[in-house]
Each structure stands twice: as C-alpha cells, then as structure tokens.
Amino acid sequence: MSRQNRDELGEKPVSKLLIKLAIPASLAMMINGLYNVVDTIFIGRGVGNLAIGGLTIAFPIQMLIMGFAQMVGIGAASLVSRSLGAKDIEKADRVTGNAYFAIFALSLLITTFGLLFIDPLLYTFGATDTIIPYARDYVRIVLMGSIFFSFAMMSNNLIRAEGNAKVAMVSMMIGAVLNIALDPIFIFVFDLGIQGAALATVVAQFISFLYVLRYMYSGKSALKIHPHHLIPDIKIIREIFAIGFSAFARSSTSSIFAIVVNNTLRVFGGDIAIVIFGIVNRVIAFLFMPIIGVVQAMQPIAGYNYGAKKFDRVKEVVKYAVLASTALALIGWLLGQTLPKYIIQAFTDDQYTINEGARVFRIVIALIPVLGVQFVGATLFQAIGKAAPALFLSLLRQFILLTPLILILPHLYNLELYGVWLAFPIADFLAVIIVYLLMKFQMNLITKKAERQNQIEMEQTNQVDMKDELVFK
C-alpha cells in the first residue's frame, strides 16, 4: 500500500476517492451499529424489557470508553495524515507509537476505576433499583475487555489515515459479525442472559484486536513502528490529545447527557421511559453510522491535502461529504417516519412500549436530515488541526444545546415527559444554523489560501518559462 495510497490521497479525483474510502468505512460502521441493535433485540427478547433498561444505563459508559479511544485515534490520525502529506514519514511513525502507549495507559486507568466504583457510576447514570442488577452484570464484563475494543478502534483511525479503509472495515466487520453470531449462543444456548451478551462483545472485540495487531506488524502498513517509537513523547501526546479531545468531548458529553436524560426520564416516566429511550437511541445511533463512515473517509483526504497545500481538494471533499451525509440522513429519516412501529416491535412484544416508542421515535428524528452538516463541520476542523472549533462543534448539539433543553422544557407549560422528546428536534435546528455559519467562515479562509497557492504556482511556472525562453535565445 504505502506510497500508492498516499499518492492517491493527493492525486486521485476527490469524488472517486471519497467513494472508495467511504463505502468500506460506512459498511463497517453500519455493521458495527447493527451489532448494537441486534444485541438489544436479543436481550429484549431473551431477558426482557428491564434488561434493555440495563443496556440503556450501560451504553453511555461504553460511549465514554469509545471516547478515549476516539480521542487518541482521531488525534493521532490527523497528525499522521498531515505528516504523510508533508512527506515526514518518521514523524508519522512516532505519532503511531505514542498513540499505542497512550491507549494502553488510558485503558488500564478506565478499567481499574470502573470496577472499583461500578455501583455509584450506574446510579449516577440513572439506574433504578430494578434496572441496576442487569446494568452491573453487563458493565463489569465490558470493562474487563475494554482494552481490546480501545486498541482496535484507535488503530482503525490510523489505518484510515494512511488510506487503507478496507482493512479498517474488515476489522470492524469481524468484531460486529462475531458479536451477532455469539449473542444467541451465549444468551440462549448457554443461558447466560445479559452477561452472555457482554461476553459475546468482549470475545468479538478480542478477535478484532488480534486482526488489527497482525496487520500493523505484517509489513503491509505504511506505518512502521519500532520499539523507540513507543517511548512517550509528551509533545506528541499533548498534540494528539488536543486535536482528538473534540472526539472525546463528543462521547464524554454523551455520557453527561445520558446522566441528565436518564435521570430526567426516571423522574417523569420511570423504567418504561428509560427502556423506550434505550431502544430509540440504539436505532438512531445505527442511522448515524453511514454518515460517520462518510466523515471518516473525508478526514484523511482533507488532512492530507491540507498538509500538502492542495486547498482546492479540501474544498471539494467537504462539498461531496455534505451532499453524501445529508442524503444518508434523509434515507434514515424516511425509514423512521414511515416504519416506526415495525422498528420498535423488533425489540419487544409489549404493546404500550411499541405504541409509545413509535410516537417518541418520530419526534426525536424529526430534523436529523440536517445533522450531516454538523458531522462534516466537526470533522473538517479535526482534519485540518483546528482543535478549538472542532471541540466546540463536538460539544454543540448534545452538551451546549440538548442537555439544557432537556433540563428546562419538561418544567415549561406542563410538558413533562413530552418536553424531553421535544428537546431533540429543537437542538438539531439550532445546531445546524451555528455549524453552517462556522463552516462558511472556515471555507472562505480555505478559498483564500487556495487562491494564494494557485497564484504562487502560476508565478513559479512563469519564472520557469522565462528561464527556458532565455536559455533558448
């Protein structure tokens, strides 16, 4: 791969390049999201509604683990893309080695802290006395296997940064397909209940971890990691964290958001409201997966070409990414608005949950077609190394807008539980306006850089032509 894929990032037509990288990334993300959905279906059918409530409480803890992995992976991927674009191969290798060190240290801290304070964590995330036994059984096992998930997710970002999206896709597909296959075996055949679902997840993540590790040391990767690259470099780690912190903020604020929404639901709706939100949230997360695949494909293209000063290509990939992500969000919206009962019915036979879940689903996804712009905006700033705006955009929807709305709306005009659901489309509407304005400003800056770069290239060409003409004379 190495040189060919690096050259493609800077030379191949942007539309074809985005399609090439986005299809495997989107497929991988969809399959990865599908395992979360199937996991919930098996648990709902095999254990019951309260077990889905347990997953709802556990999900933000998993998001927090993913946030640390994404922080290291996306931060390192941005540095690697720009280093490869600038032809600084040694720096790309040092960044990768430091990313390995960072993810190991963080995983060890997360697992230790999580196991020591598991019950207080679960109650903080909104668990009720009837739900906490299910959440505890699931989270304990997931924490013990978190290092495999974190390593594989972080490495997949680096693999995409070097232009090899297919390997990242296969890695995610291995984990997701194995998880789906093992779920019914552990839940029904071995009668392990929700612990079986957690065990299936950890085993699948371990196999995915082995696949990624084998690839990184097979010689096929453009990144060559030697022992001295693993020695921590504070400057590199600080830069990885600074750039990737926006991705961590997105996941960690999702956890803070979960604390707010789960506890609000516990007050205004009880166990059943938590169960409904768990189902709806899993389905929405699945609908977002192909969009995430598009922006994951966009990142190395934008980062590489920004580092190579090919600003016209940066503008082009942003345009195509916005169009693709919006189209995918619109498809998800159409499915959710036309088939909500059938979707909820896959998880449970309880008629009240089905009817109320369908109503809630329609409200919550009302404006998701506009969210493609927000995903692209946050990823653009990550790709070009603008940590502050990337962080702000990552915090915008869930933390800055949605969380306060969920706290306020239930108390206005006796909206109560309906206020929680109404907060989602309102936050989506406000978020897309803000993101659009920031993206427009940044794209104007990139346009000016592109014009300056084109002028410099024209002047250099004219100087060469003049020299050739003098030599000829």
N, C-alpha and C positions, 0 to 999 in steps of 0.2 A: 504494500500500500504506500506507505510513507510519502515519497515525493510526488507520485501521481495524484494522490488525494489532496495533497497540499496545493499542487498546481491547479487542480480543478476548482478549489475554493476561490481562487483569484482569476480564473480564466473562463471556465465553463459558463454558458448562458445562465443567468440567475434563475429564470423561471424553471429551467430543466434541473438545475442544481437543487433548488428548493424542493421540487417534487421528488427528486432522488433521495434526499435526506429525510423529507417529511413523511413519506409513505411508510418506511420501516419504523420511524420513531412513533408515528400515530398508531400504527398497528400494535406496536409493543405497548404503548400507553393504554390503548383500548383493552388489550388482553389483560394487562396489569389491573386496570379498573374493573374488568369483568370478574376477576377473581374475588375482589371485594364484594361485588354484587352477589355472586354465586355463594360466597362464604355466608353472607347474610341470609340468603334463601335457604341454604341447608340448615343453618342454625334455627331460623324461624320455623321451618317445617319439622326439624328433628328434635328441637329442645323447647321452643315456644316463644311467645312474644316478649317475656321478661328477659330472655337471653338476647334478643335483639336490642333491648334496652341496655344490657351489659356491653354489647358491642358499641352502642352509641356513646357510652361513657369511655370506653377504651380507645375509640377512634382518634380523639384529639391527642392522646398520649402517643399513639403511633405517628400522628402528624408531627408531633414535637421531635420524635426520633428522626423522622424523614427530614425535618427542618435542618437539623445539624448536618445530616448527610448532604443535603442540597446546598447548604452554606459552603461547605468545603468543596463539593463537586462543581458548583456553578462558579464560585470564586476562582478555583483553580482552572476551570475550563476557559474562562475569559482571559486569564493570563497566558494559558497555553496557546489559545487561538492567536492572540496578538504577538506572542513570541515567535510562533511559526510563520506568521505573516511578515514579521521583521527578519526572518531567517536566523533567529537566535535559538538554535536547537538545544544548546546546553542549558539555557535558562528554562526552556520547556521541561527538560528532564528534571531539573532541580525543583521546579514547581510541583511536578508529579510526586517526587519522593517526599516532599514536605506535606503534600496532601495525604499520603499514606500514613505518615506519622500522626498527623492531626486527627484523622478519623479514628485511629486506634485509641488514642488518648481520650477523645470525647466519648467513644462508645463505652469504655471502661467506667468513666465517671457516671454516665447516664444509667447504666445497669446497676451499679452499686447504690446510687441514690434512690432509684426507683424501687428496688427490692426492700430497702430499709424503711421507706416511708410509703408503702403501697396503699394502705387504707386511707390515711389522710389525703393522699393525692386523689383517690377515687371519689371521696366525699366532696373534695374541692371541685371536682369536675362535674358534680351534680348527681352523684349516685344516691339512690334512695335505699332504705334498709332492705327492700325486696329485690333490688337490682344488684346490689354490691357483691353478693356471692358469685354471680355469673361474671361480673367485670373482673373480680380478683383472680378467678381461675384462669381467665383468658390473658390478662396483662402480665401475670407472673411468668408465664412461659414465653410470651413475646419478648419481654425484657431480656431474658437469658439468651435469646438468639439474635438480639438486635445488632450485634457487631457484623454478622454476615449480611444482613439487609443493608446496613450503612455502607459497608465496603463496596458492595455490588452497585448500589445507587451512585455513590461518589465516582466510582471508576467508569460507569456508563457515561457520565458527563464528559470525562476526559477522552473517552473513546470517540464520542461525537465531535469533540473539539478538534481531533485530528482528522475528521472527515469520514470515519468508518461507522456510519449509523447502523449498518446491518448487524454488526457484532453486538452493539448495544441492544438492538431489537431482539436478537436471539437470546441474549442473557435474560431480558425481562420476560420473554415468552417462556423460557424454561421454568422460571420461578412461578409464573402465573398458571401455566398449564399443569405443572406438577401439583400446585396447591389445589386447583379444581379437581384433579384426579384423586388426591389423597383425602380431601374433605369427606366424601361419603364413606370411605373406608374407615377412617378414624372415628367419625361421628356415629355411623350406623353399625358397621360391621364389628368394630371393637367397642362400641357403646361408650365412648369417652366423652360424649356431649360437647360442651363448649371448649373443654380442654383439648379435645381431638382437633377442633378447628384451629386452635392456636398451635398445636404440634405440627399439623399439616403445613401451616405457614412457615414455621421455623425450618422444617426439613427442606421445603422447596427453596427457601432463601439460601440455605447452606449449599445446595447443588448449584444454584445460580452464582454464588460466591466462588465456587471451585472453577466454574467455566470462565469467569472473568479473570481470575488469577492465572489460569492456564494461558489465556490469550495474551495478557500483558507480558508474560515471560516466555512467549513462544518465538519471539523474533519477528512476528508479523506486525506488531505495533510500531508506529513511528517514534514512540517514546521509549527510550532505553534507560531503565532505572538500575543504577549500580548502588552498592552499599553507601558510598559517600553522599548520594543524593538524598538518603533517608535521614541524614544529620539535620536536626531542626535549624532553620534559618529564620530568626524572629522577623526580619524584614519581609520575607516572602509570606510567612504565615499571617502576619498582620495585614498584608495586602489581600491575601485570599479571603480572610475574614471580612475585611472592609467591603470588598466587592460582593461577596456572597451573602453578606449579612441581610441584604434585602430579601433573598430567598428564605433565609432563616426567619426573618421577621414575618414573612407571609405565613409560614407554617406555625410559628410560635404564637402569632396573634390569632391564628385559627384556634389554637388551644385556649387562649384567653377568651376569645369569642365563644368557644364551647362552654367555658365556665359560666359565662353570662347567660347564654341561651338555655343551657340545660337547667340551671338554677331558676331562671325565669319560667321555663316550661314546668318545672316541678311545682312552682307556686300556683300558676294559673291553669295547668292542665293535668298534672300528676304523671304517673307512669305511662299512660297511653299516649300523651303528647310527646314524651321522650321517645317512645317506640316509633311514632309516626315520623318525627324529625329524623330519627336514625335511618329509616327506610328512604325518605325523600333525599336526605343528604348523600347517601350512598349512590343513588341513581344520578343525582346532579353531578357528583364527582366523576361518574362514568361518562356523562355527557361532555364534561370538560376535557377528557383525556385526549381526543384527537386534536383539540386546539393546543393543548400543551405540547403534543408531538410537533405541530407546525412551528411553534416558537422555539422549541428545542433545535429544530432544523435551521431556523433563522439565525440563532445565536452564533454558531461558528462561522457562518457566511458573513454576517455583519461584523463580527470581531476581527476576522482575518483581513477583510478588505479595508476596515478602518485602520488597522495596523499597517497595511500596505499602501495607505493613502489613496485607495480607489473608492472615492466617496460616492461617485455615481452608482456604483454597485450596491453600496449601503442603502441609498435611497430606493433603489429598485427592489431589493429584497424586503424592505419594510412595506412597500406598496403591495407586493404579492402576498405577504404574510397577513396583512389586514384583510384583504379580499378572501383568502382561504379560511381564516379563522372565523370571519363573520358568516360565511356560507355554512361552515360546520355547525356553528352555534344556532343558526336558523333551522337546520335539519333537526337538531336536538329539541328545539322549541316546538316544532311542528309535531314531533312524536309525543312530547309531553302533554301538549294541549289536546291532542285528539285521542290518545290512548291511556289516560292516567289510571283508570280503574284496572285495566288489564295489567299494567305495570305493577301497581300495589298488590294486586291479587297474587302475583308470583311469590310474594313473601309470606302471606298469611291467609287463613280462611275466615278470620274474624271480620264480620260484615261491617261493623262500625269502623274498624281500622281502615277497611277498604274505602268506604264512602268518604270518611273524613280525610283520609290520606290523599285521595284524588282531588278533593277540593283544595287542600293545602298545596299540593304539587302545582296546580295551575297558577295559584297566586305567586308562589315563590319563584317560578321560572318565567314570569310574565315578561321580563325585559332582558333575559340572558342573551338574545342575539347581539346586543351592543357590547358584550363583555370581551369579544375578540380583540377590540381596540385596546382594552386595558391590558390584556396579556401581552400583546405586541409592544405596547409602550414600556412596560416594566422591563421586558427582555431586551429592548433596544438599549436602554440606559445601562443595563448589566453588561451587554456585549461590548460597548464602547468604553467601559470602565468608569462610568459616572455613578459613583456609589450613592451619593446623597439623593438625587431624584429617583433612582431605582428603589431605594429604601422607602421613600415617600409613597411611590405608586404601589409598592407591595403592601404598605400599611393602609392605603386609602380606603378600599372597599369595606373590608371586614372590621378593621380596628377603628379608623377615624370616623367612618360613616355608619356602618351597620350596627356595631356594638352600642353606641349611644342611642340610636334609634330604637333598638330592642329594649333598652332600659326606660326610654321615655314614652313611646307610643302606647304600651299597654295601660298606662295611667291616664291617657287622654280620652275624653268622651266615652269612658267605659268600654274602650276597645278590648282590653284584657288580652286573651289569647290571640284574637284576630290581629291585634296590634303587632304581635311578634311576627306573624306571617307577612303582614303588610310592609314591614320594615325592609324586606329584601328587594322588591322592585323599586322602592324609593331610593335606596342606597345605590342600586345599579344605575339609575337615571343620573344621579348627582355625580357618581364616579366617572362615567364616560365623558361628561362635559369637561371635567377637570383634566382627565388624561388627554383628551383631544387637544386642549389648549397647550399643554406642556409638550406634547409630541410635535405640534405645529411649530412651536418655537425652536425645538431642537432640530427639526428637519430643515428649517430656514438656515440655521447655523451650518449644517452639513452641506446645504446647497452652496453657501458662500465658500466653504472650504473646497468643494468640488470645482467651483469656478476659478478659484485661485490656483488649484492644482492643474487644471486644464491650461490656464494661461502660462504657468511655468513650463509645462511640457511643450507648448507651442513656441515659446521663446527659445527653449533648448533646441527644438527642431530647426528653427530659423537660423540659429547660430551654426548648427552643423551644416545646413545647406549653404550658408555663406562661406564657410571654410572650404567646402567641397568645390564651390564655384571659384574661389581664389586659387585653389590648387590646380583646377582645370585650366584657368587662364595662364 
